[in-house]
């Protein structure tokens, strides 16, 4: 059985691997020149199932409004006349209620915990090293931040996830290089969560997948899905070596869409619409200074929703959500936020003037959890909508979707993770 995977980000690469392990003949189509070159390239690298949180959460609308007029902001809103933006916002606001937040967070965590288990198994089997670090510390600048995480703590308690609430002194004992000049009310420490270099992992898994027979076609965008009699028949794509030529059709028995916003476009072409919208995110990669100071583990500044992660001799700083502007431009305000947060906590740790910045689109669903599994078109399957948690969910979502394609029951329930939730 021939299966096409559209998209070679971390989700697509993991999907291709999982499908191949079930005996499928797999071809991956990617519009870029390699794996993990868009959202997967610029993410924070955090794998924190205990922290995975929908952007639609109680208090978030108020937080968005509060930050609109500030110079450094974790959220940037650019209103425009696009009806899709306003439809998405209306759904998102409805999901910010506490009861919806609890449902959506539970669904996301179900996938993320399963995914971490599968990541560890894959890492051990293939001996992949990707600049891993252990532990995740959520830094709380104020009592307000402490109060705002109460719903998350309740869910951690309910699900039995180990964590510790730390006071300021305990945070500084855990991370001795935190600046004493920055206000710190406390922290939430998740010892089992972790971080790592996502593109490095994706490149290693691509090599392993090719050794197993997976065919990757780079610089090869898919133009449309070919459908006959309500079932997929193949894809129309540009051949990598013939990028300027007309696209050609190739037959496949099944197609898995893992191609960010291109997935929504291809679905719309066969009459299936999903409320996926691009939310821009930013990151910076900064070389550490010679003093050898900096974070020992992944950190999250809760006030600014910005992660600071050690990657070997570099820091990866990632955060800021920008809604309403599709242009992938580096905005100075967003970049200032990243540098401000990192330099607040580690003013002498890195050469911030040498930062390399990235901006990209993270396709998000208004409620948060991804969409997995079958569609109304027979043979077309989804692995989309992970938002900023694609790395945290990639291995698990790939296994679940590969099971569905193979006609097997997935190891985890897909309740609330399929297209049924939008019907």
C-alpha positions in Angstrom: 0.0 0.0 0.0 1.5 3.4 -1.1 1.0 6.3 1.3 2.0 9.9 0.7 2.9 12.2 3.6 2.6 15.9 2.8 4.9 17.9 4.9 8.4 17.2 6.4 8.3 19.1 9.6 8.8 17.2 12.8 5.2 15.9 12.6 5.6 14.7 9.0 8.9 13.0 9.5 7.6 11.1 12.6 4.5 10.2 10.6 6.6 8.8 7.7 8.7 6.7 10.2 5.6 5.3 11.9 3.9 4.4 8.7 7.0 2.7 7.4 7.2 0.6 10.6 3.8 -0.7 9.7 5.0 -1.9 6.3 3.7 0.9 4.1 5.6 2.2 1.1 6.0 5.9 2.1 6.8 9.0 0.0 7.1 12.4 1.8 6.5 15.6 -0.2 8.0 18.8 1.1 8.0 22.2 -0.5 11.3 23.2 1.3 14.7 21.9 0.6 15.0 19.7 3.8 13.2 18.6 6.9 12.1 20.8 9.8 12.7 24.1 8.0 9.5 26.0 9.0 7.7 25.9 12.4 9.8 22.9 13.5 13.0 24.9 12.9 12.1 27.8 15.2 10.4 26.2 18.2 11.6 26.3 21.7 12.4 22.6 21.9 10.3 22.0 25.0 8.8 18.6 25.5 6.6 19.3 28.6 3.4 17.2 28.7 2.7 18.6 32.2 2.8 22.1 30.8 1.0 21.6 27.4 -1.6 24.3 27.6 -4.2 25.5 25.0 -3.8 29.2 24.1 -7.5 29.4 24.8 -7.4 29.7 28.6 -9.1 31.6 31.4 -7.7 35.1 31.6 -6.0 35.0 28.2 -8.4 37.6 26.6 -7.8 40.0 29.4 -4.0 39.4 29.1 -4.2 40.1 25.4 -5.9 43.4 26.0 -3.6 44.4 28.9 -0.5 43.9 26.7 -1.8 45.7 23.5 -0.2 49.0 24.5 3.0 47.7 26.0 6.4 48.0 24.2 7.3 44.4 25.1 4.4 42.0 24.7 3.9 38.2 24.5 0.9 38.8 22.3 0.6 41.0 19.2 -2.8 41.5 17.5 -3.1 42.9 14.0 -6.8 43.3 13.2 -7.7 43.0 9.5 -10.7 42.4 7.4 -10.2 38.7 6.9 -13.4 36.9 7.9 -11.5 33.8 8.8 -9.6 35.7 11.5 -12.8 36.9 13.1 -14.5 33.5 12.9 -11.4 32.0 14.5 -11.4 34.6 17.3 -15.1 34.0 18.0 -14.5 30.3 18.5 -11.3 30.9 20.5 -13.1 33.2 22.9 -15.7 30.6 23.5 -13.0 28.1 24.4 -11.4 30.4 27.0 -14.0 29.4 29.6 -12.7 27.3 32.5 -14.7 24.2 31.7 -13.6 24.2 28.0 -10.0 24.8 29.0 -10.0 21.8 31.3 -11.4 19.6 28.5 -9.0 20.9 25.9 -6.0 20.7 28.2 -6.9 17.1 29.1 -7.1 16.1 25.4 -3.7 17.8 24.7 -2.0 16.2 27.6 -3.3 12.8 26.7 -1.5 13.0 23.4 1.6 14.7 24.9 2.3 12.1 27.6 1.8 9.3 25.1 4.2 11.1 22.7 6.9 11.5 25.3 6.8 7.7 25.9 7.1 7.1 22.2 9.9 9.6 21.8 11.9 7.9 24.6 11.5 4.5 23.0 12.6 5.9 19.6 15.5 7.7 21.1 16.7 4.6 22.7 16.2 2.4 19.7 18.0 4.7 17.3 20.5 6.2 19.7 19.6 9.8 18.7 21.3 12.6 20.6 19.7 16.1 20.2 21.1 18.3 23.0 18.6 17.1 25.6 18.1 18.7 29.0 16.0 17.5 31.9 13.4 19.4 34.0 11.2 22.4 33.2 10.8 25.4 35.5 8.0 27.9 35.1 9.1 31.3 36.4 6.4 33.4 38.1 7.3 37.1 38.4 4.4 38.1 40.5 1.6 36.8 42.8 -0.8 37.4 40.0 1.2 34.9 37.9 1.1 32.4 40.8 -2.7 32.9 41.1 -3.2 32.5 37.3 -1.7 29.0 37.2 -4.2 27.6 39.8 -6.3 25.8 37.1 -3.1 24.2 35.7 -2.0 23.0 39.2 -5.4 21.5 39.8 -5.2 19.5 36.6 -1.7 18.3 37.5 -3.0 17.2 40.9 -5.9 15.4 39.2 -3.7 13.6 36.7 -1.0 12.7 39.2 1.8 14.6 37.4 4.7 15.2 39.7 5.5 18.9 40.3 6.8 21.2 43.0 5.8 24.7 43.9 9.0 26.6 44.7 9.5 30.0 46.4 12.0 32.5 45.0 14.9 31.1 47.0 14.2 27.6 45.9 14.0 28.7 42.2 17.4 30.4 42.6 18.9 27.3 44.2 17.7 25.2 41.3 19.0 27.8 38.8 21.9 29.7 40.5 22.5 32.1 37.6 19.1 33.7 37.7 19.5 37.4 38.1 18.7 38.6 41.6 17.5 42.0 40.2 14.5 40.5 38.4 11.3 40.1 40.6 10.5 36.5 41.3 7.5 35.3 43.3 8.2 31.6 42.8 8.1 28.8 40.3 6.4 25.6 39.3 8.9 22.8 38.6 8.1 19.8 36.5 11.1 17.4 37.0 9.9 14.8 34.4 9.6 17.3 31.5 12.5 18.1 29.2 13.7 19.9 26.1 15.9 19.2 23.1 16.9 20.4 19.6 13.9 19.6 17.4 15.6 20.1 14.0 18.5 18.0 15.1 16.2 15.1 16.0 14.2 15.5 12.8 17.4 15.3 10.7 18.5 12.1 12.5 15.1 10.5 12.1 15.0 11.4 8.4 18.3 9.5 7.9 16.9 6.5 9.8 13.7 6.6 7.7 15.6 6.7 4.5 17.6 3.7 5.6 14.3 2.0 6.1 13.1 2.9 2.6 11.2 6.1 3.0 11.4 8.4 -0.1 11.7 12.1 0.6 11.0 14.6 -2.2 12.2 18.0 -1.3 11.4 21.3 -3.2 8.3 19.4 -4.3 5.1 21.2 -3.3 1.7 19.4 -3.6 -0.7 21.4 -5.7 -3.9 19.4 -5.0 -5.3 16.0 -3.9 -6.7 13.8 -6.6 -10.1 12.3 -5.6 -12.2 9.8 -7.5 -15.6 8.5 -6.3 -15.2 10.0 -2.8 -11.7 8.4 -2.3 -8.2 9.7 -2.7 -6.5 8.6 -5.9 -3.2 10.4 -5.6 -1.5 13.8 -5.4 -0.6 16.5 -8.0 2.9 17.7 -7.2 5.9 19.4 -8.8 8.8 17.1 -9.3 11.9 18.4 -7.4 14.1 18.4 -10.5 11.4 20.0 -12.6 10.2 22.8 -10.4 9.3 25.1 -13.3 7.4 22.4 -15.2 3.7 21.7 -14.9 2.8 19.5 -11.8 2.3 15.8 -12.5 -0.1 13.3 -10.9 1.1 10.3 -8.9 -1.2 7.5 -7.6 -1.4 6.7 -3.9 -3.7 4.6 -1.8 -3.7 7.1 1.1 -2.5 10.6 2.0 -1.6 11.9 5.4 -1.6 15.7 5.6 1.0 17.1 8.0 1.7 20.4 6.1 0.6 23.2 8.3 -1.6 25.7 6.5 -1.1 23.8 3.2 -3.1 21.0 4.8 -6.1 23.4 5.2 -5.7 24.5 1.6 -5.5 21.0 0.2 -8.5 19.9 2.3 -10.6 22.8 1.1 -9.9 21.7 -2.4 -11.8 18.4 -1.7 -14.6 20.1 0.2 -13.4 19.7 3.8 -12.8 22.8 5.9 -11.1 23.1 9.3 -10.7 26.2 11.5 -6.9 26.3 11.2 -5.3 29.8 11.4 -1.6 30.8 11.3 -0.3 32.4 14.5 3.1 33.9 14.0 5.8 32.9 16.5 9.4 34.2 17.0 12.6 32.7 18.3 16.2 33.7 18.8 19.3 31.6 18.9 22.1 33.2 21.0 25.6 32.0 21.6 26.5 31.7 25.3 29.4 33.8 26.6 32.7 32.4 27.8 31.8 32.6 31.5 29.8 29.4 31.4 26.7 30.8 33.1 23.1 30.3 32.0 20.2 28.0 32.6 20.7 24.3 33.4 17.3 23.3 32.1 14.3 24.7 30.1 12.6 27.7 31.6 9.3 29.5 30.9 8.7 33.1 31.9 5.0 32.8 32.5 4.3 36.6 32.4 5.8 36.8 28.8 5.0 33.3 27.7 8.7 33.0 26.6 10.9 29.9 26.8 14.6 30.0 27.5 16.3 26.7 26.7 19.9 25.6 26.8 21.1 24.0 23.5 24.7 23.0 23.9 26.7 26.3 23.7 23.7 28.3 22.7 20.4 29.6 24.1 17.1 29.1 22.2 14.6 31.8 23.2 11.1 31.4 21.8 7.8 33.1 22.3 5.4 35.9 21.2 2.2 35.1 19.4 1.1 37.4 16.6 -2.3 37.1 15.2 -3.7 38.8 12.1 -0.6 39.4 10.0 0.4 36.7 7.5 3.6 38.4 6.4 6.6 36.6 7.8 8.5 39.7 8.8 10.7 40.1 11.8 9.0 42.8 13.9 11.3 44.8 16.2 8.7 44.7 19.1 8.6 40.9 19.1 12.4 40.6 19.0 12.8 43.1 21.8 10.5 40.9 23.9 12.6 37.8 23.4 15.9 39.6 24.3 14.3 41.4 27.2 13.0 38.2 28.8 16.3 36.4 28.5 18.5 39.3 29.6 16.2 39.9 32.5 17.0 36.5 33.9 20.5 36.0 32.5 22.0 39.4 31.7 25.6 38.2 31.4 25.1 34.8 30.0 24.9 35.3 26.3 26.0 37.5 23.5 22.5 38.9 22.8 23.9 41.3 20.1 24.8 38.2 18.1 21.3 36.7 18.2 19.9 35.0 15.1 16.2 35.6 14.8 13.5 33.5 13.2 9.8 34.1 12.5 7.3 31.5 11.2 3.6 30.5 11.2 2.3 28.0 13.7 -1.1 26.9 12.5 -3.5 26.7 15.5 -7.0 25.5 16.0 -9.2 27.7 18.2 -9.6 25.1 21.0 -6.0 23.9 21.0 -5.7 20.1 20.6 -4.7 18.7 17.2 -6.8 17.0 14.6 -5.9 13.4 13.9 -7.2 10.5 11.8 -9.7 10.1 9.0 -11.6 12.6 7.0 -14.9 12.4 4.9 -12.6 11.6 1.9 -11.6 8.0 2.1 -7.9 7.6 2.3 -7.2 11.1 3.4 -6.0 11.5 7.0 -5.0 14.4 9.2 -2.1 15.1 11.6 -2.5 18.9 11.9 -3.2 21.7 14.3 -0.6 21.2 17.0 0.1 24.9 17.4 3.3 25.5 19.4 3.2 21.9 20.7 4.2 20.0 17.6 7.5 18.8 18.9 5.9 17.7 22.2 3.2 15.7 20.3 4.9 14.6 17.2 5.9 11.0 18.0 2.6 10.1 19.7 0.4 11.7 17.0 2.4 9.9 14.3 1.9 6.5 16.0 -1.8 7.1 16.5 -2.4 8.2 12.9 -0.3 5.4 11.5 -2.5 3.0 13.4 -5.6 4.5 12.0 -4.2 4.2 8.4 -3.3 0.6 9.1 -6.8 -0.1 10.3 -5.7 -0.8 13.9 -7.1 0.8 17.1 -4.7 3.4 18.4 -3.0 2.8 21.8 -4.7 6.0 23.1 -8.3 7.2 22.7 -8.8 9.7 19.9 -12.0 11.0 21.5 -12.1 14.7 21.0 -9.1 14.6 18.6 -10.8 13.9 15.3 -12.9 16.0 12.9 -16.0 14.9 14.8 -15.5 17.6 17.4 -16.3 20.3 14.8 -19.5 18.7 13.6 
